[in-house]
Amino acid sequence: QVQLVESGGGVVQPGRSLRLYCAASGFTFSSYGMHWVRQAPGKGLEWVAVIWYDATDKYHADSVKGRFTISRDNSENTLYLEMNSLRVEDTAVYYCARDRAPMVRGIDYWGQGTLVTVSS
Amino acid sequence: SYVLTQPPSVSVAPGQTARIPCGGNNIGGDSVHWYQQKPGQAPVLVVYDDSDRPSGIPERFSGSNSGNTATLTISRVEAGDEADYYCQVWDSSSDHGVFGGGTKLTVL
């Protein structure tokens, strides 16, 4: 069965960096687009970024563009989110999610999330 | 940027039908997906491409999309359906994913 396991979250000071990981199993990772979606405490879902199956294209939300970078290693079945210049408002649970298609058709599976807290 | 509008809350008695709207400019031309999220859990896909159901999702969950409104309909509502529901589209003009603000379904 499809499994997505996030890790790398924690408490970090404003302005610092953090790297999130998503280990994928139970499907052919290299055949699917992958997303990061976040949810601030008590708030709704916010799309963060997507990367195509072969990493030839990637897109980021305006709120994180220039600070966050999505990437993937198909040989390791792993998705990444590099987060730089973190702000207090980046505090959220970050979900890794699989798209139904190689590029973008819509999310069908979600991980359980990893909490990132940005605080001094 | 593209905006999806959902009511903050919808209430329904058990056994009745719940309808959760998602408004967006010409949303009828997009593929809309719906996610259910229970407290402390990750979201779960319940309807994709406007009206299709993933395997394992009860037939009580259905969707429609036309004009400026997409709608998630839950028939014969059960206590276990109480959750937050989010609509979502891919905005191809900006190459961004967009979520609605979410609707909390309360079963009275």
Interface residues (C-beta under 8 A of the other chain):
Chain A: H35 V37 G44 L45 E46 W47 V50 Y59 A61 D62 Y95 R100 V104 R105 G106 I107 D108 Y109 W110 G111 Q112 G113
Chain B: S1 S31 H33 Y35 Q37 A42 P43 V44 L45 Y48 D49 P54 D84 Y86 Q88 W90 D95 H96 G97 V98 F99 G100 G101 G102
